[in-house]
């Protein structure tokens, strides 16, 4: 019954609006090289979208298309592979008062692309919201709303710290599909260690499993995630941990079931990406993980003022 209802919600008919198209510019950034694990130059895709700044959240589709959302405008951005042609699709049905913070590509079924968008704001009934989105050729529409309770971590909802990271594994279709959502808020365990609240949401059963993921710095919070299905039902996750002077990619694994206690899940530093931030000017708030180990790091260019263009910085994971 629940699964049938969700399928109906995901298949809401859409009206007709025109999307806008622009192009992007792929540049080589000679100033982005780092040392140690992050040695090498970052290739940059400049996402030229008219009157749109503050992109937050990045996801890679099966065909290589990169998807993003701006925090304070109801649109979805699609950057196509190859020449990086960009489309800006109007997104209808976003509840007033919600900012868009993260995005996950769910798959394609019934003739449409399916996305999930994490949000912040409102905190109605002490809940964070994830929007399930249906995309056709020229527009997108919210088809369902999923609520995540911070009380699962004995925490409270903060209007300024919402679902900052979002990714998916499983599918295609709701059966077997799971979302991983990371809240941009750090909590402190009984032993004094800092951790990030992370939740697994199983779409068909609409069940949530909370986890506590250990952070690797004294100040960082999770600003983006991407994930893959692992063995025995676990999920391998890459995440950006950042806070001004901190900007790094970490890795952790979510088991198929949460620990029975409040035990923290360990994480490891994979790549220091601060050398790619132009001395802290770039704020990474999106992460897309390709099969060949390439990472796309989305720059949020709006913090008080516009700090530069909308950019996706491409770096590569170190060889294991």
C-alpha positions as CSV (number, residue, x, y, z in Angstrom):
1,X,0.0,0.0,0.0
2,X,2.8,2.5,1.0
3,X,4.8,1.5,-2.1
4,X,1.7,2.0,-4.4
5,X,1.1,5.4,-2.9
6,X,4.7,6.5,-3.4
7,X,4.6,5.3,-7.0
8,X,1.5,7.4,-7.6
9,X,3.2,10.4,-6.0
10,X,6.2,10.0,-8.2
11,X,4.1,9.9,-11.4
12,X,2.2,13.2,-11.1
13,X,1.5,14.7,-14.6
14,X,3.4,17.8,-15.4
15,X,2.4,21.0,-17.2
16,X,4.4,22.8,-19.9
17,X,7.0,25.4,-19.3
18,X,10.1,26.3,-21.2
19,X,13.5,25.6,-19.9
20,X,16.4,27.9,-20.5
21,X,19.7,26.8,-22.1
22,X,23.2,28.2,-21.8
23,X,26.6,26.8,-22.3
24,X,29.5,26.1,-19.9
25,X,33.2,26.7,-20.3
26,X,35.7,24.1,-19.4
27,X,38.9,25.7,-18.2
28,X,42.2,24.5,-16.8
29,X,43.0,26.2,-13.5
30,X,46.8,26.5,-13.2
31,X,46.4,27.9,-9.7
32,X,44.6,24.8,-8.3
33,X,47.5,22.5,-7.8
34,X,48.2,21.1,-4.3
35,X,50.8,19.0,-2.6
36,X,50.7,15.6,-0.9
37,X,47.5,13.6,-1.5
38,X,45.9,16.5,-3.4
39,X,48.8,17.1,-5.8
40,X,47.8,18.0,-9.4
41,X,45.8,20.6,-11.2
42,X,42.0,20.9,-11.0
43,X,40.1,21.2,-14.3
44,X,37.2,23.6,-14.0
45,X,33.8,23.6,-15.6
46,X,32.3,27.1,-15.4
47,X,28.5,26.7,-15.2
48,X,27.0,29.8,-16.9
49,X,23.4,30.1,-15.8
50,X,21.7,33.5,-16.2
51,X,20.7,35.2,-13.0
52,X,21.5,32.1,-10.9
53,X,24.1,31.9,-8.1
54,X,24.7,29.9,-5.0
55,X,24.6,26.4,-6.4
56,X,24.5,23.8,-3.7
57,X,24.4,20.0,-4.3
58,X,25.7,17.9,-7.2
59,X,24.7,14.5,-8.6
60,X,25.8,12.5,-11.6
61,X,23.3,10.7,-13.7
62,X,23.8,7.4,-15.4
63,X,24.6,9.2,-18.7
64,X,27.1,11.5,-17.2
65,X,24.8,14.5,-16.8
66,X,25.6,16.6,-13.7
67,X,22.6,17.9,-11.7
68,X,22.6,20.8,-9.3
69,X,20.3,23.2,-7.5
70,X,20.7,26.8,-6.3
71,X,19.9,27.4,-2.7
72,X,17.3,30.2,-3.2
73,X,15.7,29.7,-6.6
74,X,13.2,27.0,-7.5
75,X,15.1,25.5,-10.5
76,X,17.1,22.4,-11.3
77,X,20.4,22.8,-13.3
78,X,21.5,20.0,-15.7
79,X,25.0,20.1,-17.1
80,X,25.3,17.6,-20.0
81,X,28.5,15.7,-20.7
82,X,30.7,16.5,-23.6
83,X,30.4,20.2,-24.4
84,X,28.8,20.8,-21.0
85,X,25.6,22.4,-22.4
86,X,23.6,23.7,-19.4
87,X,19.8,23.6,-19.0
88,X,17.9,25.4,-16.3
89,X,14.5,23.8,-15.6
90,X,11.8,25.5,-13.5
91,X,11.0,23.5,-10.3
92,X,7.4,23.7,-9.2
93,X,5.9,22.6,-5.9
94,X,8.7,23.7,-3.5
95,X,7.1,24.7,-0.2
96,X,7.6,28.4,0.6
97,X,10.4,29.0,3.1
98,X,12.5,26.0,2.1
99,X,16.0,26.5,0.6
100,X,17.5,23.8,-1.7
101,X,20.7,22.4,-0.4
102,X,21.5,19.0,-2.0
103,X,20.5,16.7,-4.8
104,X,20.6,13.0,-5.6
105,X,20.0,11.2,-8.9
106,X,17.5,8.3,-8.4
107,X,17.2,6.9,-11.9
108,X,14.8,6.9,-14.8
109,X,11.4,5.2,-14.9
110,X,8.0,5.7,-16.5
111,X,9.6,8.1,-19.1
112,X,11.0,10.6,-16.6
113,X,14.1,11.3,-14.6
114,X,13.8,11.1,-10.8
115,X,15.7,13.2,-8.4
116,X,15.7,13.9,-4.7
117,X,16.5,17.3,-3.2
118,X,17.5,18.0,0.4
119,X,16.4,21.3,2.0
120,X,16.8,23.5,5.0
121,X,14.4,25.9,6.7
122,X,11.0,25.8,8.3
123,X,11.7,22.9,10.7
124,X,7.9,22.2,11.0
125,X,7.3,19.7,13.8
126,X,11.1,19.5,14.3
127,X,11.6,17.8,10.9
128,X,14.0,18.2,8.0
129,X,12.5,17.7,4.5
130,X,13.6,15.8,1.3
131,X,11.7,16.6,-1.9
132,X,11.2,13.8,-4.5
133,X,11.3,15.4,-7.9
134,X,10.1,14.3,-11.4
135,X,11.8,15.7,-14.4
136,X,10.6,15.7,-18.0
137,X,12.2,17.4,-21.0
138,X,11.7,21.0,-20.0
139,X,10.5,21.2,-16.4
140,X,10.6,19.6,-12.9
141,X,8.0,19.1,-10.3
142,X,8.0,18.1,-6.6
143,X,5.9,14.9,-6.5
144,X,6.4,13.9,-2.8
145,X,7.9,15.1,0.4
146,X,9.8,13.0,2.9
147,X,10.5,14.1,6.5
148,X,13.6,13.2,8.5
149,X,13.4,13.6,12.3
150,X,16.6,14.9,14.0
151,X,15.3,13.4,17.3
152,X,16.8,10.1,16.0
153,X,20.1,11.5,17.1
154,X,18.6,13.2,20.2
155,X,19.1,16.5,18.3
156,X,16.9,19.4,17.3
157,X,16.1,20.8,13.8
158,X,18.0,23.9,13.0
159,X,16.6,26.1,10.2
160,X,20.1,27.0,9.0
161,X,21.5,23.5,9.1
162,X,19.5,21.2,6.9
163,X,20.0,18.2,4.6
164,X,23.3,19.4,3.2
165,X,24.4,16.1,1.6
166,X,22.2,13.6,-0.3
167,X,22.9,10.5,-2.4
168,X,21.2,7.3,-3.5
169,X,21.9,3.6,-4.1
170,X,19.8,0.8,-5.5
171,X,16.9,1.0,-7.9
172,X,15.9,1.6,-10.6
173,X,12.4,2.3,-9.3
174,X,11.4,2.7,-5.6
175,X,11.9,-1.0,-4.9
176,X,15.4,-1.4,-3.3
177,X,16.1,2.4,-3.5
178,X,17.8,4.0,-0.5
179,X,18.8,7.6,0.2
180,X,21.7,8.7,2.4
181,X,21.2,12.1,3.9
182,X,23.7,14.1,5.9
183,X,22.7,17.0,8.2
184,X,25.0,20.0,8.2
185,X,25.3,20.0,12.0
186,X,27.9,18.5,14.3
187,X,27.0,16.8,17.5
188,X,29.2,15.7,20.4
189,X,29.3,12.2,21.7
190,X,29.6,11.3,25.4
191,X,33.4,10.7,24.9
192,X,33.8,14.2,23.5
193,X,34.2,13.2,19.8
194,X,32.4,15.2,17.2
195,X,30.1,13.4,14.8
196,X,27.8,14.1,11.8
197,X,24.2,13.0,11.9
198,X,23.6,10.7,8.8
199,X,20.4,8.8,7.9
200,X,19.5,6.0,5.5
201,X,16.0,6.3,4.1
202,X,14.6,3.2,2.3
203,X,12.1,4.6,-0.2
204,X,9.7,1.6,-0.7
205,X,9.3,0.9,3.0
206,X,9.7,4.6,4.1
207,X,11.9,3.6,7.0
208,X,14.8,5.6,8.4
209,X,18.0,4.3,10.0
210,X,20.1,6.9,11.9
211,X,23.9,6.7,12.1
212,X,26.6,8.8,13.8
213,X,29.6,9.3,11.6
214,X,32.9,10.5,13.3
215,X,34.3,13.7,11.9
216,X,38.0,14.1,11.3
217,X,38.6,17.7,12.3
218,X,37.9,20.0,15.2
219,X,35.6,22.4,13.2
220,X,34.4,20.7,10.0
221,X,30.8,19.6,9.1
222,X,29.5,17.6,6.2
223,X,28.6,19.7,3.2
224,X,28.1,17.0,0.5
225,X,28.0,13.2,0.0
226,X,28.0,10.7,-2.9
227,X,27.7,7.0,-2.4
228,X,27.8,3.5,-3.9
229,X,26.4,0.2,-2.9
230,X,28.9,-2.0,-1.2
231,X,29.0,-5.7,-0.2
232,X,26.4,-7.3,2.1
233,X,24.0,-4.4,2.0
234,X,26.5,-1.8,3.2
235,X,26.9,1.6,1.5
236,X,30.3,3.3,0.7
237,X,30.1,7.0,1.1
238,X,32.5,9.9,0.1
239,X,31.8,13.2,1.8
240,X,33.1,16.7,1.9
241,X,34.0,17.9,5.4
242,X,34.6,21.6,5.5
243,X,34.6,24.8,7.6
244,X,36.6,27.7,6.3
245,X,40.2,26.4,6.9
246,X,39.1,22.8,6.5
247,X,38.2,21.3,3.1
248,X,38.7,17.6,2.7
249,X,37.1,14.4,1.3
250,X,36.5,11.7,3.8
251,X,35.2,8.1,3.4
252,X,33.0,5.9,5.6
253,X,30.8,2.9,5.3
254,X,27.2,2.5,6.5
255,X,26.4,-1.0,7.5
256,X,23.0,-2.5,6.5
257,X,21.7,-1.9,10.0
258,X,22.6,0.9,12.5
259,X,24.7,0.0,15.6
260,X,22.5,-1.1,18.5
261,X,24.2,1.6,20.6
262,X,25.3,5.2,20.0
263,X,28.6,3.9,18.7
264,X,30.3,6.2,16.2
265,X,31.0,4.9,12.7
266,X,34.7,5.6,11.8
267,X,35.7,7.7,8.8
268,X,39.1,8.3,7.1
269,X,40.7,11.2,5.3
270,X,40.9,10.4,1.6
271,X,41.9,13.7,-0.1
272,X,42.8,17.2,1.2
273,X,41.1,19.6,-1.2
274,X,41.9,22.8,0.5
275,X,44.6,23.5,-2.0
276,X,41.9,23.7,-4.7
277,X,39.9,26.3,-2.8
278,X,42.0,29.3,-3.9
279,X,43.0,30.1,-0.3
280,X,39.5,29.5,1.0
281,X,37.7,31.5,-1.7
282,X,36.0,28.4,-3.1
283,X,33.3,26.8,-0.8
284,X,32.6,23.2,-1.9
285,X,29.0,22.2,-1.4
286,X,28.5,19.5,-3.9
287,X,30.2,16.2,-4.7
288,X,29.9,13.8,-7.7
289,X,31.9,10.6,-7.8
290,X,32.6,9.0,-11.2
291,X,33.4,5.3,-11.7
292,X,37.0,6.2,-12.8
293,X,37.7,8.0,-9.5
294,X,37.2,11.5,-10.8
295,X,35.4,13.8,-8.4
296,X,33.4,16.9,-9.3
297,X,33.4,19.5,-6.5
298,X,30.7,22.1,-6.8
299,X,31.5,25.7,-5.7
300,X,28.9,27.7,-3.8
301,X,29.8,31.2,-5.0
302,X,27.4,33.1,-2.8
303,X,28.3,33.8,0.8
304,X,27.3,37.3,1.6
305,X,28.5,38.5,-1.8
306,X,29.2,36.7,-5.1
307,X,32.8,35.4,-4.8
308,X,33.2,34.2,-8.4
309,X,31.5,32.1,-11.1
310,X,29.5,29.0,-10.7
311,X,32.2,26.3,-11.0
312,X,32.7,22.5,-10.8
313,X,36.3,21.7,-10.0
314,X,37.4,18.2,-11.2
315,X,40.0,16.4,-9.2
316,X,41.0,12.7,-9.0
317,X,41.1,10.4,-6.0
318,X,44.6,9.1,-5.1
319,X,45.4,5.6,-6.3
320,X,44.7,3.0,-3.6
